[in-house]
């Protein structure tokens, strides 16, 4: 008999983490970590990558038209071979579709909104997909944390001090997104997944400027006018044990 599936269950943090509540401290910490990593000479070894049979832990899915347009800019950069390998590993392209044919993940009726139809060109298809997060993927920062944003300048090297690149450099989309807009991180004590903004942002229709624990299987958040969904993947009990073992090693 097949084992039942389950998604990641998380317990509340046992104590507050002061670093989580100080955006400047976060930015300084990871900017410095990135600079050190770029300065180190390459050993000639390939960076760690996820095996093809390793499941995603969670996915960040672009929902709104603005988020999908930004994702499309990164996907086109990947198809053109100009996207850095570190960014490309997170990007999963599933196909193309007209912007106004998209079904909003927050709209259970499956009806495209009038706002989408008014603001978007229906004739130009865009790439669809999501950002895949796995523990074994190479990160800019050494800590178990993933940086979300549109990336810093070239002085930080080709990774631009970001892991989950929301818009392609020079694309002109997502003008309100910061170079480092948020962090996806694991709480040091409890192992709980958390979303930490570097500037006030909206999570589940509430403005937040401190770390938010991702207890639900699905959590909606906004970066400017761009709407995203964080979704944990279902796992069997065996997969859950393997995930926790790997999580505890980092």
Buried (B, 14 or more C-beta within 10 A) or exposed (E): EEEEEBBBEBEEBEEEBEBBEBBEEBBEBBBEBBEEBBEEEEEEEEEEEBEEEBBBBBBBBBBBBBBBBBBBBBBBBBEEEEBBEBBBBBBBBEEEBBBBBBEBBEEEEEEBBEEBEEEBEEEEBBBBBBBBBBBBBBBBBEBBBBBBBBBBEEEBBEBBBBBBBBBBBEBEBBEEBBBBBBBBBBBBEBBBBBBBBBEEBBBEEEEBEEBBBBBEBBBBBBBBEBBBBBBBBBBBEEBBEBBEEBBEEE
